[in-house]
Amino acid sequence: MLQEQILWHTLVDAPARQLHLAGTLQADVCVIGAGYTGLSAAVHLAEAGRRVVLLESSHIGAGGSGRNVGLVNAGTWARPDDLNKYLGEAVGEKLTAALGAAPKLVFDTIDRLGIDAQDTRTGNLHMGHNAVGEADVDERFAQLSRRGADVQVLSGAKCHEYCGTTSINKALLDKRAGTINPYAYVLGLAAAAMRLGVQLFEDSAVNGIEKQGSSWLVKTATGSVACDKVVIATNAYTEGEWTKLLQTIYFVCYYQIATEPLSGAAAERILPHRNGSWDTRQALSSIRRDQDGRLLLGTVGLSDNKEALYLLWANTMLHKYFPDLGKVNWQYRWCGRFGFTDDHIMRIFEPAPGIVAATAYNGRGITTGTLIGKAFADYLQTDNRDALPLPFRVLEECTVPYRELRATVYDAGLALYHAGQCLRIIA
């Protein structure tokens, strides 16, 4: 059986590990979590001259930020008109505009901070896999183009060229989007943060936050940070009993598998413009290439004891989309998780004055995390809620009932769906 190893970690030099927190430090802001959100917040706060301490329970990018697919996508899984139904027109349009500009924020951040993120900026493809999926592509195009987004519907031969498969006859090309090595990006953010004076500590899990006079005391097993403001940026990798954040999401796993570097005419026909892509299946398949020509497939699902099923799924989808490729050697496979909600909309919270938190990125961590981190940095300096892309929610009102059971049932349903694909029961 193919051993688990994260491809992205092999494509960058291993960073020096940072020390754990020891003793008590003073800061303007303590950030918890060294992923996209926490590091984006730390960078923007430090650039504004704030003293920042960042605490990471494991190592930089240990969670979703180091395991991501690497698609720099605009928007959410929900369509813009659906956001308006959920949030109201004013809030929905504001969020759509903010997330529409989020890929540019990511790429501008990469350029401004000099990060080698192994990025492409040629757009991403949402591929309609059947008639229903093609109708969704058309509807998304209509909604996005009304809002001025740089999107295009590809069909027929043009679609086949871009996707590299004749199994897809219509796709939405979102020219705002692109791809990165997600681990390279998060390491670059961390390096920039430390250059700006952020004190970053690894192996420093938070076990409590207490009010201490007019300040907050963020505690770990070996130290503490006294600060005015706190950013909780742990999302689906939140640990410990000190926060209720996990009650607002349930977990969905995401499985990825990568070939060895491919060459030859059949390989070069696959995503020749190096777009990222994903299809419209109920349990989507993501497809992309890396800088060395590997082909990466990914899908929602995978929990314990299902590795054989997902390897079978990968070979099934490979043959369906790229039959000319023949047999390939799979080189890497790994899994991560993201915080999921039924409406596919993130939540932001202010559980107490001076503390902000975010959850439920629903698989859009790169752009959403970068955006939310900057928004939190702006808000904590100004107390102006207009700096936020959507209003704060109340934690207790966002509790997901039976969250662990929902995750189990969802995972079982995904396994059945993928088994159906492998047996050709589901197209």
ChimeraX attribute file (.defattr): number of C-alpha atoms within 10 A of each C-alpha:
attribute: neighborCount
match mode: 1-to-1
recipient: residues
	/A:1	6
	/A:2	13
	/A:3	9
	/A:4	13
	/A:5	14
	/A:6	21
	/A:7	23
	/A:8	19
	/A:9	16
	/A:10	10
	/A:11	15
	/A:12	15
	/A:13	9
	/A:14	9
	/A:15	10
	/A:16	6
	/A:17	11
	/A:18	14
	/A:19	11
	/A:20	19
	/A:21	25
	/A:22	14
	/A:23	11
	/A:24	14
	/A:25	16
	/A:26	15
	/A:27	19
	/A:28	18
	/A:29	27
	/A:30	30
	/A:31	30
	/A:32	28
	/A:33	32
	/A:34	31
	/A:35	33
	/A:36	32
	/A:37	32
	/A:38	30
	/A:39	33
	/A:40	28
	/A:41	31
	/A:42	37
	/A:43	28
	/A:44	19
	/A:45	25
	/A:46	22
	/A:47	14
	/A:48	13
	/A:49	12
	/A:50	19
	/A:51	19
	/A:52	28
	/A:53	26
	/A:54	28
	/A:55	30
	/A:56	26
	/A:57	22
	/A:58	16
	/A:59	19
	/A:60	27
	/A:61	24
	/A:62	18
	/A:63	21
	/A:64	25
	/A:65	25
	/A:66	25
	/A:67	23
	/A:68	27
	/A:69	30
	/A:70	25
	/A:71	29
	/A:72	27
	/A:73	30
	/A:74	26
	/A:75	21
	/A:76	22
	/A:77	16
	/A:78	16
	/A:79	17
	/A:80	21
	/A:81	17
	/A:82	14
	/A:83	22
	/A:84	18
	/A:85	11
	/A:86	14
	/A:87	16
	/A:88	12
	/A:89	15
	/A:90	10
	/A:91	17
	/A:92	20
	/A:93	19
	/A:94	16
	/A:95	23
	/A:96	23
	/A:97	18
	/A:98	21
	/A:99	22
	/A:100	23
	/A:101	19
	/A:102	25
	/A:103	28
	/A:104	19
	/A:105	17
	/A:106	23
	/A:107	22
	/A:108	12
	/A:109	18
	/A:110	17
	/A:111	12
	/A:112	10
	/A:113	15
	/A:114	12
	/A:115	19
	/A:116	15
	/A:117	22
	/A:118	16
	/A:119	22
	/A:120	21
	/A:121	19
	/A:122	17
	/A:123	24
	/A:124	31
	/A:125	31
	/A:126	23
	/A:127	29
	/A:128	24
	/A:129	20
	/A:130	17
	/A:131	11
	/A:132	12
	/A:133	19
	/A:134	22
	/A:135	13
	/A:136	19
	/A:137	23
	/A:138	18
	/A:139	13
	/A:140	20
	/A:141	22
	/A:142	15
	/A:143	14
	/A:144	21
	/A:145	13
	/A:146	9
	/A:147	14
	/A:148	10
	/A:149	18
	/A:150	15
	/A:151	20
	/A:152	18
	/A:153	20
	/A:154	20
	/A:155	17
	/A:156	12
	/A:157	15
	/A:158	14
	/A:159	22
	/A:160	20
	/A:161	17
	/A:162	23
	/A:163	32
	/A:164	21
	/A:165	19
	/A:166	16
	/A:167	17
	/A:168	21
	/A:169	20
	/A:170	28
	/A:171	32
	/A:172	24
	/A:173	25
	/A:174	22
	/A:175	19
	/A:176	20
	/A:177	28
	/A:178	26
	/A:179	28
	/A:180	25
	/A:181	26
	/A:182	27
	/A:183	30
	/A:184	24
	/A:185	26
	/A:186	25
	/A:187	26
	/A:188	19
	/A:189	28
	/A:190	25
	/A:191	18
	/A:192	21
	/A:193	25
	/A:194	18
	/A:195	12
	/A:196	20
	/A:197	17
	/A:198	25
	/A:199	19
	/A:200	26
	/A:201	24
	/A:202	19
	/A:203	18
	/A:204	25
	/A:205	22
	/A:206	23
	/A:207	16
	/A:208	15
	/A:209	18
	/A:210	11
	/A:211	13
	/A:212	12
	/A:213	7
	/A:214	7
	/A:215	16
	/A:216	21
	/A:217	22
	/A:218	24
	/A:219	21
	/A:220	22
	/A:221	15
	/A:222	13
	/A:223	15
	/A:224	24
	/A:225	28
	/A:226	23
	/A:227	24
	/A:228	20
	/A:229	20
	/A:230	31
	/A:231	25
	/A:232	22
	/A:233	26
	/A:234	25
	/A:235	25
	/A:236	25
	/A:237	20
	/A:238	21
	/A:239	15
	/A:240	12
	/A:241	11
	/A:242	11
	/A:243	14
	/A:244	13
	/A:245	24
	/A:246	23
	/A:247	17
	/A:248	24
	/A:249	27
	/A:250	26
	/A:251	23
	/A:252	24
	/A:253	18
	/A:254	21
	/A:255	25
	/A:256	28
	/A:257	24
	/A:258	24
	/A:259	18
	/A:260	15
	/A:261	17
	/A:262	17
	/A:263	12
	/A:264	8
	/A:265	10
	/A:266	14
	/A:267	19
	/A:268	15
	/A:269	18
	/A:270	24
	/A:271	22
	/A:272	13
	/A:273	18
	/A:274	23
	/A:275	25
	/A:276	30
	/A:277	26
	/A:278	22
	/A:279	19
	/A:280	19
	/A:281	16
	/A:282	10
	/A:283	15
	/A:284	15
	/A:285	19
	/A:286	22
	/A:287	25
	/A:288	25
	/A:289	23
	/A:290	22
	/A:291	14
	/A:292	11
	/A:293	17
	/A:294	20
	/A:295	22
	/A:296	23
	/A:297	24
	/A:298	23
	/A:299	24
	/A:300	24
	/A:301	25
	/A:302	25
	/A:303	16
	/A:304	5
	/A:305	7
	/A:306	11
	/A:307	15
	/A:308	12
	/A:309	15
	/A:310	22
	/A:311	17
	/A:312	16
	/A:313	22
	/A:314	24
	/A:315	16
	/A:316	18
	/A:317	15
	/A:318	20
	/A:319	14
	/A:320	14
	/A:321	17
	/A:322	18
	/A:323	15
	/A:324	14
	/A:325	18
	/A:326	11
	/A:327	10
	/A:328	14
	/A:329	10
	/A:330	18
	/A:331	17
	/A:332	18
	/A:333	21
	/A:334	19
	/A:335	21
	/A:336	24
	/A:337	22
	/A:338	25
	/A:339	24
	/A:340	23
	/A:341	20
	/A:342	11
	/A:343	14
	/A:344	18
	/A:345	19
	/A:346	20
	/A:347	20
	/A:348	20
	/A:349	18
	/A:350	18
	/A:351	17
	/A:352	9
	/A:353	9
	/A:354	17
	/A:355	20
	/A:356	21
	/A:357	24
	/A:358	25
	/A:359	28
	/A:360	27
	/A:361	24
	/A:362	24
	/A:363	24
	/A:364	24
	/A:365	28
	/A:366	29
	/A:367	30
	/A:368	27
	/A:369	26
	/A:370	23
	/A:371	24
	/A:372	29
	/A:373	28
	/A:374	23
	/A:375	21
	/A:376	30
	/A:377	25
	/A:378	20
	/A:379	17
	/A:380	22
	/A:381	12
	/A:382	11
	/A:383	11
	/A:384	10
	/A:385	15
	/A:386	12
	/A:387	17
	/A:388	21
	/A:389	21
	/A:390	21
	/A:391	16
	/A:392	16
	/A:393	14
	/A:394	13
	/A:395	17
	/A:396	12
	/A:397	8
	/A:398	15
	/A:399	16
	/A:400	17
	/A:401	12
	/A:402	11
	/A:403	16
	/A:404	14
	/A:405	11
	/A:406	15
	/A:407	17
	/A:408	16
	/A:409	12
	/A:410	17
	/A:411	19
	/A:412	14
	/A:413	14
	/A:414	19
	/A:415	21
	/A:416	13
	/A:417	17
	/A:418	24
	/A:419	17
	/A:420	14
	/A:421	16
	/A:422	19
	/A:423	13
	/A:424	10
	/A:425	10
	/A:426	11
	/A:427	11
